[in-house]
Amino acid sequence: MHNNDHIQIKGDITITVYDSDGNIKFTKEEHNLVLTNGKNFVAAKLANSAVAISQIAIGSGTTQPAPDQTALSSIISTKKAISTITSTNNVTSITASFSGTTYAASSVTEAGLFLNDGGSTMICRTTFGSFAILSTDTIGFVWNLTIV
């Protein structure tokens, strides 16, 4: 008997820009690449690693994601602590938001998830079409990592 068990990690991100009244101005859903570091992180968690996903950063780079990348192409933010992280069955959901005050006039085109190891290990990265940000906007991210 031959067993064909394969575990894959699939990442999806929803980006939403809200105006100062909380109205949705822009929303986009994208798939992301789970990097080599992300796969190593999952393997470490099986051994009860103390390292966890803790930060998100945004950038203006357009280089396509590749498995061995370790940083955003062109970071425009300091890494920001995630707001929440929850896990239900095979899906881990991560949320974070950025104030438009800091990023107005920036062309946001990429985002990355980082571990709490001083923020040096990026585990997921995605690129997307740019969108305009006003100083009164808020950029919200919901990142889902699914084990399939």
Number of C-alpha atoms within 10 A of each C-alpha: 3 4 5 6 6 6 8 11 16 15 21 18 21 15 18 19 25 20 17 13 8 10 11 14 15 14 14 13 14 14 16 21 20 24 20 16 19 23 16 11 19 16 12 13 13 8 9 9 11 9 12 14 20 21 24 28 24 26 21 21 19 17 13 13 18 14 15 13 17 18 20 24 20 16 18 19 16 12 18 17 17 19 14 11 16 10 12 8 7 10 16 15 17 22 19 20 18 18 17 21 13 15 20 15 13 16 17 25 20 25 27 24 26 27 19 15 14 10 19 12 20 26 25 29 30 24 24 19 12 14 15 15 24 18 14 14 25 22 21 17 23 19 25 21 19 17 14 10
